[in-house]
């Protein structure tokens, strides 16, 4: 017959005769129950769509198209089944009594997408589960191109209900929604030409998966993989090992994985986690002729036992370990090759800890070893020796490297690192973060160094030797910082001297005796003059850049009076910290050029007027009551410049969640750690930094002491100088806000959150808002002339560019406005207490840009500016600004309000969730452009540390 349609039941019975339906069954309308009874051959020439299907006369059913049944009656085949071409069997119940054969691709799947599937059990579980029992699976004859169990849009759970073996390539899939796979407690095996593939959207947990010499692939699209309840084994005793690949969006946890070969090549082994960590047992891809490559890559930490890609007669496989945001901890790494060693590369965002590293080659060359981490690196030893050429060893850390064990090198030395080769030795480069303060010790691996020798073909460094600075010996390099050429007078070279050398400004070291009252008065006067000169020098930078008239610096007495006045009004104890660079060598000419005698010079921080890479960093702490404290550091301008660049680069990389950690700690050690004891003793709560060139665009709030960010203890702000800042205090809570902004631009990025930002601000704080076409210079002037707004909030693009001050601009709807032109708007009568620029973008590495940003309040003619060092994304800015105005209601000073916002973002109290912006005290609906983001928190310092109070923080 031809096509069969209709919603009635159909039964065809022929005894021993054949049945042929050439066309589709239920093509236009699903048939009812379909039953065929023939001991002959029943042929369906096309697809079948019915409520149920049953063939039960012991003949043969030939399927030339897909079979779909829609009810619990399912599909029941009591006779032989021949699948011609690619066939899909879709039903919530499927049973096979006899063999099912074919050469195409066979798909067996439930009709209901979220239906569970049980594989390999002894009996059916009943409704709600598609049971493919041991009998059903044994019916599948060897010869299919592939077998797939599960739907392409399936979301039901797939479980293994008994030990199961497939003879053809098989895929278990549940790749949508809550789809998961669990094979624990049983063994999933492959035979003949089978490959095994598991694919789920969520968690995949397995027991043993065994597939001799053939591939195993496990993929969780949006979940985790855990195979620790068993082993994964694709090894082979007769041929090549099969490849094994595990890929997950979240964590991967495994037991032992084995792709080795005792006769051929080991299979490649891949573990990849997009957003999570990887924890594994032993990984073995060793082979006789070739070791398989091993690649382990994770966003978070990697923890592994031994990793072996060696080859007993050929070349070892390459080993690659990479963590984007965290540490790597592993046991021995072995890529040895009887011919050539395989390369080994380990890249981590924090620490690397490894056991013995062996990339040696007996006959040919050793493999290269590369270890990269901004944090500590520790290994047992590194053997990259070769029969002909040694491999290269390249180690790079911004902290310390330790090789804690030794082995017997080819030259007989007890070595921690050796690249000796029969013809030539490989180069050895160790770049560490001792920075001329912590030495690298050969023969002492306690802090920074090796337990044994470092050896190449013709050169070696043997214990005990210590290297404070960069050292090169042919192809062996220990890189830190170059040894300074010049030194301070009367100070011998003292390599073991501590990195911070405090000097009390009030007690010149050249006069240890108690001075007379007259001498005390003279020294106090000189001290006042010295601090005034420092502040005046800082002011000069900005006055020259902005073309302003000269201003005298502020004295110590005036500074103390300001800090006392603020403390009395607000209860906040503040400190002023000057961070500046001073000459490496103080010469008589530099002293006389400032009109000072030698005694006065002892009291004065001589700021470098001409920047030199060798200039040293100095800190000067001023408080309301304590003595001025000076700290002299060994860090040079060049070193600080490099560190500052790295700090900003890493803290703005939100994809790398902890790469900023090491430079954040190093910046803390330079800019705050030397003063911490004094700050704690005086109960300081607010830090005001006045910084030199190269330090003015540092995200100070993100400095980290190893336990917490400094914003968790202090509010932080920057000033151009005390003399150029209006330090008077007024309660900003009595002010109104003028909020203006633009969301649409002709030639710049769209800012979709700006309308919500302006509406939210004026909902929280009394004032008025204007958007897009109403955001003009004329309207800005008009509105401020009508009402003396104490807060002006501009939600728009603002760029600080190199060159003249007029190159920088704030984008209004009708023009670009240089910040310097704001001074002409009369905002000092009465004064604007706070200007907020919520979408700033500041470049780095240019003095003029730094002056433009740090001088914002000065150029705009306002007391304070809240601005960002880089362009933070729209939704984070919306969250920060909304929370800021909430905090401003209660905080005693502006800097403390900002600190509370930054803490709220850090602790995820400000976030996007459920289509809303959630803050500490309120929830705000989001525009459609931002709803699509789903859940998002702003705990990474990229989101919150960019925002800085410039000018008066009170």
N, C-alpha and C positions, 0 to 999 in steps of 0.2 A: 504494500500500500504506500501512498504518498504521505503528505502531512496529516497529522492527527491533532485536532483541537477540540476544546470543550471542557466543561468543568465536571463531567461525570466520571464515575469509575470505569475502568476498562480492563477486561481480562481476556487474554488470548491463550487458547489451549490447542495444541496440535498433536499431542502424543509424540510420535517419533518424527513428525514432519518439521520442516524449517519454517521460521517466521522472519519476514523481512519488512521493515518499515523504512522506506528510503528517505522520507522527509523528516522534518522536525516534529517532535511530540510536544504539544502544549506551547507552540511558538507564540501564538497570539493570546491564548488564554490557558492558564495552568490547568492541566488535566487533574482529575481526581486520583484515586489510587490506581496505579498501573501494575498489572500482574501478568507475567508471561510464563507459560508452562509448556516446555518442549524439551524432549530428550535429544532433539537435533540441534541445529544452529539457529539462534535468534540474532538477527542483525539489525542494529539501529544505525541508519545512515547519517543521522545528524543529532542534534541536541535533544535532551529529554527534560521537560519541566512538568513535574507532577507533585501531588501532595505526598505520595509515597511510591516506592518502586520495589517489586519483588520478582526474582526469577528463581524458581524452585523445582524444576523438573529434572535436574541432573544433566542437562545438556551443556551447551557453550553459548555464552552471550558475548557478542562482538559489539564494542562501542566505538563509534566513529565521531562522537561529539560529547560535549559535557553533559553530565547528569546532575540535575538539581531537584531536590525534594524539600518540601516546606513544612512538614509536620513531624511529630515524634515518631510516626510510622517509619520514617527513614528509608534506607536502602538496604535490601537483604539479597545477597547473592549466594545461592546454594550450589550453583554450577560454576564451571570454569568461566573466567572473564578474560577476554582479549581486548586490550586497549590499543587502538590504532592511532598513531600520532600522539599529540599532546592532549591529555584528558584531565578534566577537573571533576571530581566527585564531591558534591556539596550537599551536606545533610547533617542534621543534629544527631543522627544515629546511622552507623554504617557497619555491616557485618559481612565477612567473607567466609564461606564454608570450604571453597576450593581455591585453586591457584588463580592468581591475577598476574597476567604477563603483558609485556609491552616493551617497546624500545624508545618511546618518547619520554616526555616529562609528565609525571603523574602528580596531581595535586589532590590531596584529601583534606577537606576543610568543613567546619560546621556551617550551617545555614545562618545561624545567629552570630553576629560578629563578636559578641562578648561571651559566647559559650566556652566553657572550660573544655580542655582536652586531656584525657588520661591515656598514657601510652604504655603498653606492655604488661597490663594487668592480667589476672587469670579469668576475670569475669566482668560483665558490664556493671556499672554503678547505678544505672537507671537514668531517669530524666535529669537534665541540667548539665550533663557531661557527654561529650563525644568520646566514647570509649573505643580505642583501637587496641584490642586485647592482643595477647601473645599469639592466639590463633589467627587473628586478622593479619598481623604483621608477618607471621610465618607463611601466609598465603601469597605474599608479594614475591614473585619469582625474580631471580637475578636477571638483569638485562635492561632495566630502565635507564634512560639518560640521567634522570634525577627524580627524587621523590620529595615532595614538600608537604608537610603536615601543618595546617594552619592557614588562615586567610591573610591576604595582603593588607586588609584593614581590621585584622583581628585584635581584640583586646582582652580575651579570656586567658586564664592561667593555664599553662601547659605543664603537666607533671609526668614524671616517669613512675609507673606503678610496678615495675619489675625490670630485671636485667633485659636489655634489648640490643639486638644486633641488626644492622642494615648492611646489605650487600652492594647497594648502589649509593651514589651521592645523595645525602639526605639533609633537609633543612627543617628545623622546628622553628616556627615563627608566630609571634604575637606582637606586632610592631607598633600598635596604636594604643593611646590612652593608658590604662592600667595594666596592659599586657605584660606578663611575666612568665618565667620558666623556672621550674624547680625539679632537678633530677637527683637530689640527694637521696642517699640510702641505696641506690642502685647503680649499675654500671651501664653506660651507653657505649656501644662498640661499633666499629666499622670493620667490614671484611671485603675481600675482593678489591673493587675499585672505589669503594665508598670514601667520600669526604663527609665530614660532619660540620654542620653550620647551625648555630643557635642565634636567633635574632628576636629581641624583645624590646619594648619601649621602656620598661621599668626593670626591676631586679631580675638578675639571672643567678641562680645558685645551683651548683652541681656537685655530684659525687665524682666517681671515676669516669673519665672519658678516654677510651683506648682506641687507637686507630693506627695500626702498624704501617709506617711508611707513607701515610697519607694525611692530608691537611685537616686541621681542626680550627674553626673560626667561631668566636663568641662575641656578639655585639649587643650592647645595651644602649639604645639611642638616647635615653634620658634618665637612666638609672645607674645602678651599681652592678658589679660582677663579683661573685664570691665562689671560688672553686676550691676553697681550703678543706672541704670535707672529703676530698679525694685527690687524685693525681690526674694530670693531663699528660698523655703519653702517645707520641706519634713516632717513636723510635723504630729502627729497623735493624735486623741482624743480617739481612740479605741484600738490601739496596740502600737508597737514600732515605733519610728521615723526612717525615712530612713537616710542613710548616704549621706553626700554631700562632694565632693572632687573637688577642683579647682587646676589645675597644669599648670604652664606656664613657658616658658623660660625667659620671661621678666616680666613686671609689672602685678600685680593683683590689681584691684580696685573693691570693692563690696559695695552694700548697706547692709541691714540687712539680715542675714542668720539664718534660724530657722530649727533645726532638733529635736525639743523637743517632748516629749510624755507626755500626761496627764494620761495615764493608765499604760504604760510600761517603756521601756528604751529609753533614748534619742539616736538619731543616732550620729555616729562619724562625726566630721567635720574637713576637712583637706584643708589647703591652702599652696601651695608650689610654690615658685618662684626660679628658678635656678640662674638667673642673675639680677633680678630686685628687686623692692620694693613691699610691700603689704600695701594697705590702705583699711580698712574695716569698715563697720558699726557695729551694735551690732551682736554678735555671741552667739547663744543660743542653747545648746545641753542638756538642763536640762531634767530630767526624773523623773517619780514617783519612780520606783524601782531602776533605775541606770542612772546616768548622762553619756552622750556620751563623748568620749575623743575629745579634741580639740587640733589640732596640726597646728601651723602657722610657716612656715619656709621660710626665704628669704635670698638671697645674700645681698641685700641692706636693707634699713630701713623698719621697721614695724610700722604702725600707726593704732590703733584700738579704737573703742568705747568699751562698756562694753562686757565682755566675761563671760558667765554663763554656767557652766557644773554641776550645783548642782542637788541634788536628794532630793525630799520631804519625802521619806520614806526609801531610801536605801543609796548607796554609790555614792558620787560625782565623776564625770569623771576627768581624768587627763588633765591638761592644760599645753601645752608646746609651748613656743615662742622662736624662735631662729633666730638671724640675724648674718650672717657670717662677715659682713663688716661695719655695721652701727648701728644706735640707734634703740631702741624700745620705743614707746610711746603708752600707753594704758590707758583706764579708769579702772574701777574696775574689778578685777579678782575674780570669785566666784566659788569654787568647793566644797561648803558646802554639807555635807551629814547628813541626819537625823540619819543614822547609822554611816558611816565613811566618813570623808572628803577625797577628791581626792588630789593627789599631784599637785603642781604648780611649773614649772621650767621655768625660763626666762634667756636666754643667749644672750648677745649682744656684738658687737665689740666695740661700744662706749657707750653712755649714756643709762640708763634705767630709764624711768619715768612711774610710775603707780599710780593708785588710791588706793582704799582699796583692800587689799588682804585677802580673807577669805577661808581658807581650813579646817575649823573647822568641827568636828563631834559631834553630840549631844549625842548619846548613846555609840559609839565605840571610835575610835581614830581619831585624827586630821590628815589631810594630810600634807606631808612634803612640805616646801617651799624652793626653791633654786634660788638664784639670782646671776648671774655671769657677770661681766663687768670690763674691764680694766679702764673704765671711771666712772663718777659719777653715783650713783644709788639713785633715790628718789621715795618714796612711801608715801601714806597717813598713813596706818598702816598695821600690819600683825596679823591676828587672826588664829592661828594654834592650838587652844584648842581642847580638846577631852573629851568625857564622861569617858573614861578609861585612855587612854594615849594621851598626846599632841603630835603633829607632830614636827619634827625637823625643825629648821630655819637655813639655811646656806647662808650667804651673803658674797660675795667676790668681792672686788673692789680694784684697784690700786690707786684710787682717794678717793672720799668721799661718805659716805652713809648718807641719811637723811630720817627719818620717821616723817612727818610733822603734823600728827594728832593723836588723841587718841580715844580709845573706853573703855568701862567699862569691865574689865577682870573679870573672875570668882571669883577672890579674892577681888573684889571691887576696885582695883586700876585703875586709869586712865592710861592705858598702850598704848604704841605705838607698842610693840611686846609682844605677850603672847603665851606660849605653855603649859599652865596649863592643867593638866589632873586629872581625879578623882583618879587614882592610881599613875601615874607618869607623870612628865613633860618632854616634849621633849627638846633636847639640842638646844642652841642658839649660833651660831658662827657668829661674824661680823669681817671680815678681811678687813681692810681699809688701805689707803695710807697716813695716817698722818705722818708716819715715824719719830715719836718722835718730830715733829715740830708743826703739827696741832693736837690739842687734839680731842678726841671723847667725846662729851658732852651729858649726859643724862639729858634732861630737856631743851635743846636748839638745835633746828634743823636748825639753820641758815646756818651753814657751814658743819658741820660733827657731826651728833648726832641724837637724838630722842626727840620729843616734850614731851613724857611721859615716863613712867616706862618701864623697860624690865623685864618680869616676866616668871618664870617657876613654877613648882609645889611647891618646898620648898625654892626657892631662887628668889630674885628680886633685881634689881638695881633701886632705886627711885631717882627722881630729888632732888636737883641739884648736879650732880657729874661730874667731868671732868677727863679724862684718857689720859695722854700724851703718855704713853707706854702701852705695852700689859698688860691686866688685865684678871684674871681668877677667877671665883667664882663658884665652882662646875661645873655644866653643862652649865654655861653661860661664853662665852669667847669673849673678845674684843681684837682682835689681830692687833698689829701694829709692833713695834720693842721693843725688851727688853730694859729695863732701863739700861744705862751704869753703870758698877760697879765702875769704876775709873773716876776721873774728873781732869781737869787741875787745878794746884795749884792756890789758891787765887781767884777762881771763884765759887761763890755759885751757887747752882742749880736754874736756872731761866727758868721755863717752858714756859713763854710767850716771851722769847727773840727771836728776828727774826732769820731766818735760815741762813742768811749771815751776817758775822761780818767783815767788811773791816778794815784792818790795814795798815796804810801808812808806808812802810819800811823806808822811809827817816826821819821820825820823831818818835823816840822811845817814847812810851806812858809814860815811866818812867821819861822822861825829857821834861815836857811841856814848860819850859822856853827857850828863844832863846839862842842857844849855841854860844860860842865864835868862832872866825875864826879857831883857832887851833882845837877846838872840831869838827867843821864842817869838816875840812880836815881829822881828825881821823875817823869820822863816814863815810865819803865818801870812805875812804880806806877800812874800815871794810865791807861796803856794796859791794864794788867791790869783795872783797875776798869771801864774803858770796855767791854771785851769781856765782862766779867762782867755788866754792865748789859744788853748786847744779849741775851745768853743768858737772863738773868732775864726780860727783856721777852717773849721768845718763850715761856718757861715759863708766864708769867702767862695767856696765851691759853688754854692747855690746863687750867691749874688752875681757872680760873673756869668753863670749860665743864663739866668733870667734877666740880666741887665738891671739889677736893683742897686740902690745906694748902699754904701758900706755901713755895717752895724757892729758895734763893739760886742765882744763876747760877754757871757754871763759869768760872774765870779762864783766861787764856792759858797760864799755867804748868801748870795742871791739865790743860788740853787737850793740851799738848805731851807731858806725862808719859803720858797715855793712848795717844796715837799711837805713842810710842816703845815702850811696853809691848806693844802689838799687833804692831808690826813685829818686835820681838825674838821673840815667840812664834810668829808665822806667816810672817815674811819678806815680808809685804805692806805696802807703803808707802801710807798713807791720808792724805787731806786732808779737812778740814771746810770747807764752803762755805756761808756765810750769804748768802742772797738775800733782800733786804728793801727796803722802800720808805721813802724819807726825804722830809721836806718839801721842796717847791720852794724855799721861803725859810726860812732859819734866823733866827729873831727873838730879840732879847734876852730876851723873855718865855719862849720855849721853852727857852733855856739856863738861866735862873734857876730855872725850874720843876723842873729836874733837880738843882739845887744845884751847878751847875758855874760856873766862871769862864770867861772868853772863851778863854783859852789851852787849857783842858781840852776845850772844845767843838771845837777844831781837830782833836783826836785822836779824837773820838767820832762814830760813825755815829748820828745822831739818828733813830731809827726813828719813823715817824709813828704816833702813838697814836690819832689820828683820821684815818681814811682819806680822802684827797682824790684826785680824778682827776688832779690835777697832780703828785702825788708822783712822785719819780724813783726808778728802780731802781738799787740799789747792791749790789755783791758784795764779800764779805770772805773772803779765803782764809787759813786757818790750817793749818800743817803742823808736823811734829815738830821741824824745825830751822830752816826759813827764816823770814824776817821776815813778819809779817802784811802782806798785800797788799790794798789797797782799790781798787776800780774803780767810778768814777761814770759812769753811762750817761745818755743823754738820754731814753731810753724812759720814758714816763709810766705810771702805774698803769692809766689808761684804755686806753692802747695795748696794754699787756701783757695786760690782761684780755681784750680783743678777740682778740688773737693766740692766747692760750691756748684760748679757746673754739673758734676755727677749727682749731687744731692737734688738739684732741681730737675734733672733729667729723670731720675728714678721716682721722685715723689709725684711727678705728673703722669706717670705710666700706670694707669689704674688697672690695666690688664695684669700687671705684675704686682701682686698684692703686698709683697714684703721686700722687694729689691731695694727700696729706699732705706731699709732698716740700718744697714751698716753706715752709709754716709750720714744718716740722721744721728747716729751715736757719735760719729767722729766730729760732726759740727757741734754737738753738745759739749764734747770734751774741750773744744776750742773756745766756744763763746759763753759757756755758763758754768761748767764743772769747776773751774778754778775759783769761782766766787761763791759756790753753793754754801759752804760752811758759814761765810759771813752773812749771806742772805738769810739763812735759817736762824742764826743767832739774833738777828734784828727783826725777825718776823715779817720779812718783805713779802708782799702779795702781788705787786704790779711792777713789771720791768719795762723801762723805757730805753730803747737802744738808739744811740747816735753813732752811726757807723761810717767807716771809710769807704772809698771806692772799692767795688768788688763785693761789698757786703750788704748793699742797700736793697737788694731784691731777694733776700733769703726768706723762705717761709718759716719764720722763727717758731711758730706754734708747733711745728712738726719735729723740732729737735727732740731727741729721745735718749734717756739715760740708761737704756737697757731693760728697764722695768715699765716705764710709762713715758708718755709725751710730756713735755714741760708745761703744756697748756692744762694739764691735769693738776698743776700746782700754782702756776702763775698766769696772770693775764699779761699779754705782751703787745707792745706797739713800737713804732719807730718815729723819730723826729729828725728833721734836717739838722737842727742845732737848737739849744735852748733860747739863744738870742733871737732866732727867727720864728719862734713859736709863741702864740698867745696862750700863756699858761694859766690864765684866769679861770676860775671855776664858776659855772652857773648850772643850776639844776635843769637838765634838758627835758625833764618830764613836764615842764610848764610850756613847752614849745608845741607848735603845730607843724605838720609836714605838708610840703608841696611835692606831690609825686607826679612825675612826667616820664613818658617813655614812648618807645616805638617798637612794634612787633614786625613791621614789614619794611623792607628796604629794596632799593633798586639794584644795588651792587654788593650787598652784604648778606650774611646768613640771617635767615628768618629766626625770630625769637618768639616762639609760640606761647611761652609762659608769661610774657610781659603783661598782657591784659589781666590775667589772674593775679599777678604780682601786685600791680597797682591797686586793683580792687581790694585785695587782701590787706594791704598796708593801710589804706584809708578806712577799712573796717576795724582794724586793730587800734589805729592811732588817729586822733582828730586831724582833719586836713582836707585837701582837695587833690583830685587827680585829673590828668589830661593825657590822651593817647593819640598816637600817630599824627594826623594832620594838625592837631592842636598843640603838638610839641614843637613849637617854633621859638626862635630867640625873642621875637617881639612879645609873645605870650608869656615867656619866662620872665621877662622884665616887667610886664604888666602885672602879673599875679603877685610878684614879690613887692611891687610898689603899693599894691592894695593892702596886703597883709604881711607883716614882718615875720614870715615863716622862719622858725629857727632851724628846721631840718629841710633840706632840699634833696630829693631822691630822684636820680636820673637813671631809668632802666633802659639802657641803650648801649650800643657799641662804643667803646673808648679805647683808643690805641695810643701807646707811648712808643714813639719812633725815634731813631737816632737823628742827629743833626740839631738844627735850631729848635727852640721850644715851640715855635709855631708849626712844626711838622706834626706834633702830637695833636690829637683832636678828640672831641666828644661829638658823636653823630646826632644832630637834631634832625627833625623831619625835613627842614628846609636848607640845612647847611652843616658844614663841619666847623665846630667851635673849638679853637685852641684853648686849653685850660687857662692860659695867661690872660685871655680876654675876659675871664670871669671877674677879674679884679676891677674891671670898668663898670660892672653892674651895680656897684654900690652896696655890696653885701656886708659891709662893715658898719652900716648905719641903719638899723642896729645890726649886730654881727650875726652871721649864720654860724650856728654852733656845730652843725654836722652836715657835710655833703656826702651823699651816698652814690657811688658809681657801681652799679651791680653787674656790669658786663665788660670789665676791663680786660685788656690784653697787653701784657708787658713782655717785651723781648728780654733776652739775657745776654750778658757779655759786653755791654756797651756802657761807658761812663755816662753819656748824655741821657740814655734811657733811665739809668738809675737815678740821676738827678731829677728827671721829670717825674718819676714816681715818688721818690722820697720827699720831693718838694711840692707835692700836690696841694697841701693845705696852704702853703706859702703862695704858690702861683694862683690859686683860686681866691685868695683873700678870705679864707674861712678858718675857723679854729681847728677843725678836724675833718678828715676824710676817711670814709670806709670804702676801700677799693680792693680789687683782686689783682694778684700778680700774674695770673694767666686766665684765659677764658674758660671758666668752669661751665659745664653744660647747664642747659636751661632749667631742668627740673631740680638740680641740686641748688642752684641759685635761688629758685623760688622757695625751696625749703629753708635755706639759710636766712633769707630776708624776712620770711614770715615769722620765723622763730626769733629773729633779732628784735623785731619791734615788740614782741611779747616780753622778751627779757629786759628790754630797755625800760619797761614800766617799773621794774622792781630793782634792777641793778644799781648800785651806788654810782658807778662810773661807766662810760661807754665801753672801755676795754673789758670790763668784767661782764657786760652784757654779751659782747662778742665771745668771750671765753665760754660762757654758759651755752651759747649756741653751738660752738665747736664741740663741746662735751656731749651735747644732745645728739649731734650727728655721729660722733665717734661711737656712742653707745646705742645707736640705731633707734633712738627715740624720735628722731626725725626721719621719715621714710615715705615711700610711695607704696600703697597697698590697697587693693580693691578699688582701683580707680580714684583714689583720694590721696591728697597730701596729708599725712598725719604728723602733727607736731606734739610738743609736750602738753599743750592745753586745748588744742582744737583740731578739727578735720576740715579740709577744704576740697570740694570737687575739682577735678582736673579737666582741661579741655580735651577733645578727642585725640589731638596729636600726642598727648602724653599718657592717655589711658592705656594705649597699646603697649606701654612699657611693662605692664604687670607689676610684680614686686621689685622694688629696688631700694637698697639702703645706701647711706652715704658715709660709711665708717672709714673708708680709705682717705688718707690725708689729702689726696688730690682734690677732694670735694670741699674740704673745710679750711685747710691751712693756707690757701691762697689769699683769703680775705684778711686784711690788715688794717688796723687803725693807724693813719698817718697824721702826725701833728699832735695836738693836745688829746691825750687818752682819757682825760677826766671829764 
